[in-house]
C-alpha cells in the first residue's frame, strides 16, 4: 500500500487498544467473548495476525469509540440516538 491514494490499515495490539480505549485487557477479552455476561457484540473483533497473535483495526476502534460517545451523549441529553449510530457501533468487519 502507498500513503497517497490508499488508506493504510493501522493495527493496534492489546497494549495500544488499552491505551486508546481506557479499557483493561481483561475487560476487552470479556467484551469479545460471546459466553461472557459482559459480551458486547458492537465491540470491534480482533483479527488474527499469526499464531497466538491478534490485533484490532484502528479504524474500527475509532468508529466504535465515536458510536459509544454518541450513544452516551444521547442518554445524557435525553434524546434517542439515530439507528445509524447503533448500526455503526455493531457493524461487522
C-alpha positions in Angstrom: 0.0 0.0 0.0 1.1 3.5 -0.6 0.5 6.5 1.6 -1.1 8.6 -1.2 -4.4 7.3 -2.7 -5.0 4.5 -0.3 -5.8 4.3 3.4 -3.3 2.4 5.5 -4.7 -0.1 7.9 -3.1 0.5 11.3 -3.2 -2.4 13.6 -3.5 -1.9 17.4 -2.1 -4.7 19.6 -3.6 -5.1 23.1 -1.4 -2.5 24.7 -2.4 0.1 22.1 -6.1 -0.8 22.3 -6.0 -0.5 26.1 -4.3 3.0 25.8 -6.8 4.2 23.1 -10.0 2.9 24.8 -9.0 3.2 28.5 -10.4 -0.4 29.0 -8.4 -3.1 30.8 -7.2 -6.1 28.9 -9.5 -8.5 30.9 -12.5 -6.2 30.1 -11.6 -6.2 26.4 -11.5 -10.0 26.3 -14.8 -10.1 28.2 -16.3 -7.8 25.6 -15.3 -10.1 22.7 -16.3 -13.4 24.4 -19.9 -14.4 23.5 -20.2 -16.6 26.6 -19.3 -13.8 29.0 -22.0 -11.7 30.6 -20.1 -8.6 29.6 -20.1 -9.6 25.9 -20.5 -6.5 23.6 -21.4 -7.5 20.0 -20.7 -4.0 18.9 -17.1 -4.1 20.1 -14.5 -4.4 17.3 -13.5 -8.0 16.6 -9.8 -8.9 16.7 -8.0 -10.1 13.6 -5.5 -12.9 13.7 -2.0 -11.8 12.8 -0.2 -15.0 13.5 0.0 -18.0 15.9 -1.3 -16.6 19.2 -1.2 -13.0 18.0 -4.2 -10.8 17.4 -4.7 -7.1 16.7 -7.6 -4.7 16.1 -8.0 -2.4 13.1 -7.7 1.2 14.4 -10.4 2.5 12.1 -12.9 0.0 13.6 -11.9 1.0 17.1 -12.2 4.7 16.2 -15.7 4.1 14.8 -16.7 2.1 17.9 -15.5 4.9 20.2 -17.4 7.5 18.2 -20.6 5.5 18.3 -20.2 5.0 22.1 -19.7 8.7 22.6 -22.8 9.5 20.5 -24.9 6.9 22.5 -23.6 8.3 25.8 -24.3 11.9 24.8 -27.8 10.9 23.7 -28.5 9.3 27.1 -27.3 12.4 28.9 -29.3 14.8 26.8 -32.4 12.5 26.9 -32.6 12.2 23.1 -32.6 8.9 21.3 -29.6 8.1 19.1 -30.2 7.6 15.5 -30.4 4.0 14.2 -27.3 4.7 12.2 -25.3 5.2 15.4 -26.2 1.7 16.6 -25.6 0.3 13.1 -22.1 1.8 13.1 -21.4 0.5 16.5 -22.5 -3.0 15.6 -21.1 -3.2 12.1 -19.3 -6.4 11.3 -15.8 -6.4 9.7 
